[in-house]
Amino acid sequence: MRRLLALALLWPGLALGQPRDFSCVGAEALEDDVFAVPFERGSDRLREVARTGIDTAAALAKAEPERNICVLGHADRSLGAESSTQLAARRARAVAQALAQRGVERDRVRAEARVTAYSGRLQEPGARAVTIVVMPAPR
């Protein structure tokens, strides 16, 4: 069994969970193909209202498999820096898992915590608890 596992890890393409090489640097500045996933204040639980953004982003990602996805979890600083960062990370992870459940390959998704409020086209801090950005196709 160990030999089989070692062989699988050495065989190209068989190692599962190896992320694609891409970065989410600059994702906050993009305005196209950006989807909001709201959360209740202080919560990391997905609600029914989150379905629209997740479903739309998943459909786009599946239609254009060369594009990667950045899931940026947000939280305001009211809980303190460390707790806010942890909440933002849990939110991003929940959305990344929801995308995977909808058929988006996990290696295409980066889930990151962003504590400073980013609201894209909206100006209210905390208006979006998670932002899904379907990144432009690599050139």
Buried (B, 14 or more C-beta within 10 A) or exposed (E): EEEEEEEEEEEEEEEEEEEEEBEBEEBBEBEEBBBBBBBEEEBBEBEEEBEEBBBBBBEBBBEEEEBBBBBBBBBBBEBEEEBBBBBBBBBBBBBBBBBBEBEBBBEBBBBBBBBEBBBBEEEEEBBBBBBBBBBEEEE
